[in-house]
């Protein structure tokens, strides 16, 4: 009977160690994936969306830009500067802050 108790305690200890080890691996993997995606958010100039020429679908790929805002951006063209989206009250400052590094206002 005592050996059964000892075996159960050992099994419990092994299972507990396994659970803690796996959760630590999951945390480390999550932390690594967050740090590896951060540089990807920096857009190269070739990947910038031109607010003077982009289609509604391209504009809607930006965070915070839905169908209504995409139409408003298109109807408000042309733009000399990208911050005119806020100046003309087409998008709120909070949305602009999220997309400003992903857009450009190219001139013809």
Protein Blocks (a to p, Z undefined) as FASTA:
>chain_A
ZZmmmmmmmmmmmmmmmmmmmmmmmmmmmmmmmmmmmmmmpccfklpccfklpcfklmmm
pghiafklmmmmmmmpccfbfklmmmnomacfklmmmmmmmgccddZZ
